[in-house]
Amino acid sequence: MPKKKSKIVLAYSGGLDTSIILKWLQENYHAEVIAYTADIGQEINKSKIIKNAKRLGVKNIIIEDLKNIFVKDYVYPMIRGHALYEGTYLLGTSIARPLIAKRQIAIAKKFKAFAVSHGSTGKGNDQIRFELGYYYFGPKIKVIAPWRIWKLKSRTDLIKYAKKNKIPIPKDKKGAPPFSVDDNLYHTSTEGKVLEDPRKQAPEYIFQRTVSPEKAPNKPSYVTIGFKKGDPISVNNKKLPPAKLLQKLNIIAGKNGVGRVDLVENRFIGIKSRGIYETPGGTLLMVAHRAIESVTLDKQTMHKKDGVMPKYAELIYNGFWYSKARFKLQKIVDLKKNQVNGLVKLKLYKGNVTIVSRQSKSKAYSVKKVSFEENKSFKKSKVEKFINLQTKKL
């Protein structure tokens, strides 16, 4: 009776990098590779993924729809925390890896695979994000990180290997080998090539889900987002499940040139990198969530949240979604989320987002107290005493 092949579960996109890795794993480990694709809202061609995997002899191809789970259990908690890494990055790539890693380990256990593998480069953050997730859910399962151990040291080497093994090489809009692109329902990131030089402007053709602000409509668009217990539940008074809600906001914001960021960031591993990020719907959610909190939460709670946000964002960026530290900060973030209910109306115009109105039944904001008209709800006589108390802190 022939000996059964050992198994490896590969996080497989169907693209160039992971197709090369799939072939390399087969050659170097003589194992059966199970191709696993998590559908988290990226631009996905299921038939192409299946075709490319089958061309390489893969028998088990798993494509799992995780869009609602991704938005509800990963994006929404992060929005509640107003997470911005280095004050700018909405963490679109960072937040996707923990879910993929969790499900990849679950598949590995189901098929009794001895190892999991990913396509993250040896210079990037994603290798850490994936592997911390692997360790949390499957500490005894072997991790194979090809970019750290193979002899292919550059994208040029990869293309040569692909040609040798007759693996299709995609082209970008200019007919050249593509930029490094990651996308999901929350964002799209683009890196590499001309973008590696921070002196050079990002070419317009790389943007995939936002129009140029200059070419956006000459009339503003308006959108109303409804919140319940801290999470968005509706767009323009229509209730939507998480994935469809974010998808709707992506379309509205993208048409108005909203959500572009050109960022040079400090990677966890110690180098700087430049990325172009498009997070149209996420940008609207971030603005709207802060707006609804401003009329539903007390000052102490808001300031406490703001105080922990940089560390909270850094933990997510560095791959510590499943860490005790992140869980602890999430409790602070969610302390009074049940009070965050209401509607926020936004105005979108040529890349800009402004708040039009906030509506809530919360009593945190009092029109009477803040009014310039004379009233008895606020005792001005106590202000002098309050100021005198503050002088003692000088």
Secondary structure, DSSP 4 states (H G I P E B T S, - for coil): -PPPPPEEEEE--SSHHHHHHHHHHHHHH--EEEEEEEESSS---HHHHHHHHHHTT-S-EEEEE-HHHHIIIIIHHHHHTT--BTTTB--TTTTTHHHHHHHHHHHHHHHT-SEEE----TTSSHHHHHHHHHHHH-TTSEEE-HHHHSS--SHHHHHHHHHHTT------TTSSSPPEEEE-SS-EEEESGGGGSTTSPPPGGG--S---GGGS-SS-EEEEEEEETTEEEEETTEE--HHHHHHHHHHHHHHTT--EEEEEEE-TTS-EEEEEEE-HHHHHHHHHHHHHHHTTS-HHHHHHHHHHHHHHHHHHHHT-TTSHHHHHHHHHHTTTGGG--EEEEEEEETTEEEEEEEE-S-SSS-HHHH-SS--SSS-GGGHHHHHHHHHTT-
